[in-house]
Amino acid sequence: MTRFAPNSQLETHEVTNQPPPFAGHNLFDSDLALRDAALREGGAWVGAPLSALGAEAGSEAVLELGDLANRHPPELVTFDRYGRRVDEARFHPAYHQLMGVAMDHGIHDIAWRTEGPGGHVAHAAKLALLTEAEAGVLCPISMTYAAVPALRHQPDVTQPWLDAVIGGTYDAPLAPIAGKRGVTIGMAMTEKQGGSDVRANTTRAFPLETGGRLYRLVGHKWFCSAPMSDGFLTLAYTDKGLSCFLVPRIAPDGTRNGIQVMRLKDKLGNRSNASSEIEYHDAVAWLLGEEGKGVSVIIDMVHHTRLDTMAGTLGIMRRPLAEAVNHVTGRRVFQKTLADQPAMRSVIADLALEYEAAAVMTMRVARAFEGQGEGDRAFARLAVALGKYWLTKRCPNFVYECMECHGGVGYVEETPLPRYFRESPLNAIWEGSGNVIALDVLRTLHREPGALEAYWAEIGRHGGKHGTVVEFAARLHERLGRPLGESDARRLVEDMALLLQAVLLVEHAPEAVSDAFVDSRLGGRWGRCFGTLPAEADIDAIVRRQIEPLAG
Ligand SMILES: Cc1cc2nc3c(=O)[nH]c(=O)nc-3n(C[C@H](O)[C@H](O)[C@H](O)COP(=O)(O)OP(=O)(O)OC[C@H]3O[C@@H](n4cnc5c(N)ncnc54)[C@H](O)[C@@H]3O)c2cc1C
């Protein structure tokens, strides 16, 4: 729906030289970096469903839902009017509508419904696209997607849940899952005394039957996002150690389970999504996998949410970049459109390189999640950590530069820039904060030599075509042969991620993009802020790749 044009003729002046609002673009078709990477890694079939979501997510109506869901964040209702506990987060209708869009497009289950290649690529690209309308709803959607491999550890218990996730649609009201059209699943690991260090958890689990899988949980979780999910994967100690449980919101006897929502977090961003503190008061739960082996079950979920931190970051980068392109092409300063001012072209080009590198990397890593072989699994394990670390670290400054392209209006809440800026640090913090991820990479290198072999195989497949890349790879190779301490971890991860991005761009992106990326990021011919590319960079070609698809 396009609204009737606003009136530009005011009593004291005419409103001129302001760009049209960014709306009505197909977010997939107009994003050549994402489109090319998704089609290449996922196969031609992903084009139609991604284009369908791109059209819907870019419509004025859906973009407005994102805005509304943030302006009216969820509220906690702990009791009903008669004093009975309800423990519910109440959302604005816009949130529910966006959840409906997400599940109608199968962001939660396309990876598990797809036979053959492309399922995880389609999932990751879809998650990125809807993030361009609103990031908050993708938290429960991502957790629901990621819960599947963990639930599969115990199909005798979880089959009804798997059936309700795969093929399910959004069905918000609290009800036993047997009667629902679909379910969502959350994850509650972090406690007050330990988040990264889950071994410090104190929540206890006590068996309810001898030799059975039913337990009761007593304890708390300091962070539990999407507390309106139908069930949660959680960690608690039994006598045999830290174990993984599925806690339903409705207990097996049909009553509300003993999960109390203590309060909602007052967060910097991600405001449409409820994140809560909860307590388990004899909450009934099923043990998944072996007692004492809980981390190895829930890590399958975390591995997949880490892919989504990359995909989500892509969306958090792309919307501000597209808004910036829209702004600079629609505004004139000093007798030229901003997009024709050389200093601004240089900024847009530099941002575009950063985004394209993020897109090729995310889609390549998503494809590795589909591989059945040992090499694919090892590559996915390492590459998702490299990508999560690097993309999420680059994101806040990227979004800030996009904001600055707008001048003053970019700082104003009527544009989505402040919202995306507030969102931009989050993917770095959850699912393993920066140091934890960097140390995880070191551990993988030490414990799984196959992961490093898979990494070098990927670099070798593409890496010999550019002298600067070859030299950079040789230096990195030499460094990896030396003993590495924890304080080396961040620098190492940066370089491994950059090299991977570079080889993928050299292989797949237009030469203007890959040359400028390699010269600046690997060759050191770059300043300290965006907009400092070397003089030989083909800025016109890079900027055209951004502007033309949005103009069409
Ligand atoms: C909006 C939001 C929603 C969330 N939702 C959920 C949820 O639904 N479920 C859930 O379980 N959790 C959730 N979390 C929690 C999140 O996953 C944790 O906050 C995160 O894992 C870090 O744990 P922590 O807060 O305990 O920090 P800590 O573990 O105390 O870490 C603090 C800092 O120390 C660093 N650090 C840790 N270990 C080392 C080390 N060995 N060496 C050097 N540095 C180290 C970390 O990288 C981090 O920067 C959410 C968090 C946020 C912000």
Ligand as a Chemical Component Dictionary entry (heavy atoms), coordinates in Angstrom:
data_LIG
# 
_chem_comp.id                   LIG 
_chem_comp.type                 NON-POLYMER 
_chem_comp.pdbx_formal_charge   0 
_chem_comp.three_letter_code    LIG 
# 
loop_
_chem_comp_atom.comp_id 
_chem_comp_atom.atom_id 
_chem_comp_atom.alt_atom_id 
_chem_comp_atom.type_symbol 
_chem_comp_atom.charge 
_chem_comp_atom.model_Cartn_x 
_chem_comp_atom.model_Cartn_y 
_chem_comp_atom.model_Cartn_z 
_chem_comp_atom.pdbx_ordinal 
LIG C1  C1  C 0 19.583 -9.078  24.890 1  
LIG C2  C2  C 0 20.153 -10.344 25.411 2  
LIG C3  C3  C 0 19.418 -11.498 25.326 3  
LIG C4  C4  C 0 19.925 -12.702 25.810 4  
LIG N1  N1  N 0 19.156 -13.827 25.722 5  
LIG C5  C5  C 0 19.623 -14.989 26.249 6  
LIG C6  C6  C 0 18.823 -16.178 26.222 7  
LIG O1  O1  O 0 17.716 -16.202 25.685 8  
LIG N2  N2  N 0 19.317 -17.287 26.796 9  
LIG C7  C7  C 0 20.540 -17.315 27.389 10 
LIG O2  O2  O 0 20.932 -18.354 27.904 11 
LIG N3  N3  N 0 21.320 -16.215 27.444 12 
LIG C8  C8  C 0 20.893 -15.063 26.871 13 
LIG N4  N4  N 0 21.676 -13.937 26.917 14 
LIG C9  C9  C 0 22.904 -13.980 27.671 15 
LIG C10 C10 C 0 24.167 -13.975 26.850 16 
LIG O3  O3  O 0 24.280 -15.131 26.072 17 
LIG C11 C11 C 0 25.319 -13.789 27.836 18 
LIG O4  O4  O 0 25.179 -12.510 28.418 19 
LIG C12 C12 C 0 26.671 -13.967 27.211 20 
LIG O5  O5  O 0 26.838 -15.301 26.826 21 
LIG C13 C13 C 0 27.818 -13.542 28.152 22 
LIG O6  O6  O 0 27.674 -14.126 29.407 23 
LIG P1  P1  P 0 27.727 -13.215 30.729 24 
LIG O7  O7  O 0 26.760 -12.115 30.567 25 
LIG O8  O8  O 0 27.566 -14.088 31.909 26 
LIG O9  O9  O 0 29.162 -12.574 30.718 27 
LIG P2  P2  P 0 30.523 -13.234 31.260 28 
LIG O10 O10 O 0 30.512 -14.690 30.977 29 
LIG O11 O11 O 0 30.741 -12.793 32.638 30 
LIG O12 O12 O 0 31.579 -12.523 30.300 31 
LIG C14 C14 C 0 31.931 -11.143 30.439 32 
LIG C15 C15 C 0 33.006 -10.811 29.423 33 
LIG O13 O13 O 0 34.144 -11.604 29.699 34 
LIG C16 C16 C 0 34.586 -12.255 28.519 35 
LIG N5  N5  N 0 35.176 -13.542 28.885 36 
LIG C17 C17 C 0 34.542 -14.653 29.302 37 
LIG N6  N6  N 0 35.427 -15.654 29.495 38 
LIG C18 C18 C 0 36.657 -15.145 29.210 39 
LIG C19 C19 C 0 37.986 -15.659 29.234 40 
LIG N7  N7  N 0 38.224 -16.935 29.571 41 
LIG N8  N8  N 0 39.006 -14.845 28.882 42 
LIG C20 C20 C 0 38.790 -13.561 28.518 43 
LIG N9  N9  N 0 37.559 -13.024 28.474 44 
LIG C21 C21 C 0 36.501 -13.807 28.824 45 
LIG C22 C22 C 0 33.361 -12.399 27.649 46 
LIG O14 O14 O 0 33.739 -12.466 26.255 47 
LIG C23 C23 C 0 32.616 -11.111 27.981 48 
LIG O15 O15 O 0 33.102 -10.071 27.163 49 
LIG C24 C24 C 0 21.201 -12.738 26.408 50 
LIG C25 C25 C 0 21.965 -11.566 26.471 51 
LIG C26 C26 C 0 21.455 -10.391 25.977 52 
LIG C27 C27 C 0 22.285 -9.138  26.077 53 
# 
loop_
_chem_comp_bond.comp_id 
_chem_comp_bond.atom_id_1 
_chem_comp_bond.atom_id_2 
_chem_comp_bond.value_order 
_chem_comp_bond.pdbx_ordinal 
LIG C1  C2  SING 1  
LIG C2  C3  SING 2  
LIG C2  C26 DOUB 3  
LIG C3  C4  DOUB 4  
LIG C4  N1  SING 5  
LIG C4  C24 SING 6  
LIG N1  C5  DOUB 7  
LIG C5  C6  SING 8  
LIG C5  C8  SING 9  
LIG C6  O1  DOUB 10 
LIG C6  N2  SING 11 
LIG N2  C7  SING 12 
LIG C7  O2  DOUB 13 
LIG C7  N3  SING 14 
LIG N3  C8  DOUB 15 
LIG C8  N4  SING 16 
LIG N4  C9  SING 17 
LIG N4  C24 SING 18 
LIG C9  C10 SING 19 
LIG C10 O3  SING 20 
LIG C10 C11 SING 21 
LIG C11 O4  SING 22 
LIG C11 C12 SING 23 
LIG C12 O5  SING 24 
LIG C12 C13 SING 25 
LIG C13 O6  SING 26 
LIG O6  P1  SING 27 
LIG P1  O7  DOUB 28 
LIG P1  O8  SING 29 
LIG P1  O9  SING 30 
LIG O9  P2  SING 31 
LIG P2  O10 DOUB 32 
LIG P2  O11 SING 33 
LIG P2  O12 SING 34 
LIG O12 C14 SING 35 
LIG C14 C15 SING 36 
LIG C15 O13 SING 37 
LIG C15 C23 SING 38 
LIG O13 C16 SING 39 
LIG C16 N5  SING 40 
LIG C16 C22 SING 41 
LIG N5  C17 SING 42 
LIG N5  C21 SING 43 
LIG C17 N6  DOUB 44 
LIG N6  C18 SING 45 
LIG C18 C19 SING 46 
LIG C18 C21 DOUB 47 
LIG C19 N7  SING 48 
LIG C19 N8  DOUB 49 
LIG N8  C20 SING 50 
LIG C20 N9  DOUB 51 
LIG N9  C21 SING 52 
LIG C22 O14 SING 53 
LIG C22 C23 SING 54 
LIG C23 O15 SING 55 
LIG C24 C25 DOUB 56 
LIG C25 C26 SING 57 
LIG C26 C27 SING 58 
# 
